[in-house]
């Protein structure tokens, strides 16, 4: 087996998963004592549990202004929505990108930008299917406000789903962070929302696969450049309108 194939299969396991893997393995041994066929079912479940808690390394783009995906999965929703009120960002809708993680995706979440953790807010709630739009409002969630080093703010929200019952966030308020750094995980199916800065358009579309720490969701630098260009092209209020010059009538060659 080649080195690249081995690196795909043999990936590190997140330390939050080892207690669960131990429980699954112990349960599997008990099933073997009861009946061998049941034991093999336990082996499959233990392998799946190990696979679920995999924590592969990622290569994160480093250019300033990029907003990187915090989660593996599929882009479920893209559109304006008000940010969580507990982050005190106001009620004005911001462009939101929602990444849904099924039980086969990597569930380790990562930070989308370099900056400082300005606010953390946990809110208990329901456990609707995380692919539904109402999950962002009603489900249990952990909201994170990041003050990017470029000066803008954005929100990352971990949302528990129908199966997920445990949100893990390892961050602290005031902590300096880097893009691609691990921020925690959500166990067994869930969703992560990113609220982009005002005026920044997403670079992803609904249905697109996203990779945490690698996929670029938006480019703040491009949005600023576009704004400056638009301002330069806009006519000044003090510039008088250009009058059309009177056209000289063309005489016919056959005249006279």
Secondary structure, DSSP 8 states (H G I E B T S, - for coil): --HHHHHHHS--B-GGGHHHHHHHHHHHHHHHHH-HHHHHHHHHHHHHHHHHTB---------TTEEE-SS-EEEEEEEEEE--GGG---SSEEEEEEEEE-TTS--EEE-SSSEEEEEEEEE--B---TTSTTHHHHB-EEEEEEEETTS-EEEEEEEE-SS---EEE---TT-EE-TT-EEEEESSSEEEEEE--TT--BS--TT-EE-TTTSEEEEHHHHHHHHHHHHHHS--TTS-------------TT--
